[in-house]
Amino acid sequence: MKPGPRNLITDVAGLHVGNAEDARLRSGVSVLVGERPFTAGVHVMGGAPGTRESDLLAPDKLVQEVDALVLSGGSAFGLAAADGVMAGLRAARRGFAVGDVRVPIVPGAILFDLLNGGEKDWAENPYPALGRAALEAAGAEFRIGTAGAGFGAMTGSLKGGLGSASAVLESGLMVGALVAVNALGSVTVGDGPEFWAAPFEMDDEFGGRGIGRGFAPGFEPLPEKRPGEATTIAIVATDAALTQAQCTRLATAAHDGMARAILPSHTPLDGDLIFAAATGARPLAEPLRDTFQLGHAAACCLARAIARAVHAARPCPGDLQPSWMSRFG
């Protein structure tokens, strides 16, 4: 297993990512869109999730493919980002066909960034416009760190952000991850610069600091945010041909990567959620082996993407937390 050429989720051919953010608002939106509809699943492990159209992704539901997935700041207000994405897709005549009408299928998830110092006194919800702008910006290249849905994100001790990573398996299958890190827990070990995800790092992609020694095994962490302020939301993707049930299993396995990279994860105060997307471009050569390896690769990619999100975050005026770069860089 090695990183893809961009080390981004868009190494999965046919998938594009767009970001839009508002510096005054200190918030933003990230959109994953396919060149054609793709199969998707979801799994929620956090105790305080915020979602849109997630029930539609259950394997027994009518619609088996989606047009885009949305990660957004803004708490419940951010769910409206999918309205802007739907409007853009509808203008492109994309969506689930119902007679002469097309209905774009756009599940989404949100994180809480309403108390991060940004100006939240809007008269009109800004997230539909941010969603439309993110869709229109979608491409193979995109920024990580202080960008998109991670623009105003925070963690237990450092600025959060948007992260991505990819991996090519020996079978040729591609896996990628996209994540907005706004966790209650910490991405780094103790008071040091080392990342919990260090054992999975490739090519010094988040500093090459190795494994830290600042963790006390008996330490009992306290919540450093108020209830409802935390969440890590992510997408893992592959070019494998997977069913909706297999995508759901892929999303479930990827939560291992979140637990490896954030301590603690999946708390009652986090809304931790992972979507899984499969473009179906490559059939499974050996279904049992391939799905086994895809789950492992998705977890590793997500752990790396989480560390990259915090490592790439940049300092901005008015920050309530230091960035990793300003503290350790």
Helices and strands as residue ranges (DSSP letters): G 9-11, E 15-22, E 27-44, E 51-52, G 55-57, E 65-72, G 75-80, H 81-91, E 96-98, E 101-103, E 108-110, H 127-136, G 148-150, E 161-168, E 174-182, G 198-200, E 231-240, H 244-261, E 273-282, H 287-312, H 324-328
